[in-house]
Amino acid sequence: MKKRYIYLMILVVLSLSLVYLAYKNIDNNLKQNEVIKSSEDDITIGEIEEIFQQYLDENNLNIKFGTQEYLDYIIRQELEPENKDKKLEEHSQYELIGVYFSEYIVANQNGELNNPISTYRFRNKTIANIKNMNRVNDD
C-alpha cells in the first residue's frame, strides 16, 4: 500500500511539473510575439486634438480646427524653430501634440479633412495605428 501511495505521489508531482513547464513555454512564446505597447498607444488623434485645443483656449489663441490659420500655426511649430510657441514646448503632452501636428499636416495634404467621414477616421486613429502603419511602411 505504501508503494502505491509513493508511486501515486511521484506521478502527481511529475504531472504537475509537466503542466507547469508546458504553461511556462506557452507564456514565453506569447511574450516573444507580443507587441510592445505603451499606455499612450490607445490615445486617439481626436483626444490629442482636444488637448491641443484646450491649450489654445487656455492661452487665448483663437485658432480653430480646419482653418488656414490653424494649419499655418501647426506648420510653424513643425518647420520654423525660430517661430515656435515656447510655452507649448513646455506642455506636458508636447510629444503627443507633435505627433498630432505631423498627422494633421499629412491628412491635410491628402485631403483627408475635407469631409466628415475621413475627418472621423482621422480623429479615431490611435497612436498604435500610427506605429503599425509606420512599421509597415518601413518594411
Residue pairs with C-beta under 8 A, 6 or more apart in sequence:
37 128
38 127
40 96
40 127
41 126
41 127
41 128
41 131
42 126
42 127
42 128
43 96
43 126
43 127
44 123
44 124
44 125
44 126
45 100
45 103
45 104
45 122
45 123
45 124
45 125
45 126
46 123
46 124
48 93
48 96
48 97
48 99
48 100
49 65
49 100
49 123
51 93
51 96
51 97
52 97
52 100
53 65
55 61
55 88
55 91
55 97
56 62
56 63
59 87
61 73
63 69
63 70
63 73
64 70
66 113
71 104
71 105
71 108
73 85
74 101
74 104
74 105
75 105
76 83
76 84
76 85
77 84
77 85
77 88
77 98
77 101
78 98
78 101
78 102
78 105
88 94
88 97
91 97
96 127
99 127
99 130
103 122
103 125
103 130
104 113
106 112
107 113
107 118
107 122
111 118
112 118
112 119
112 121
112 122
113 119
113 122
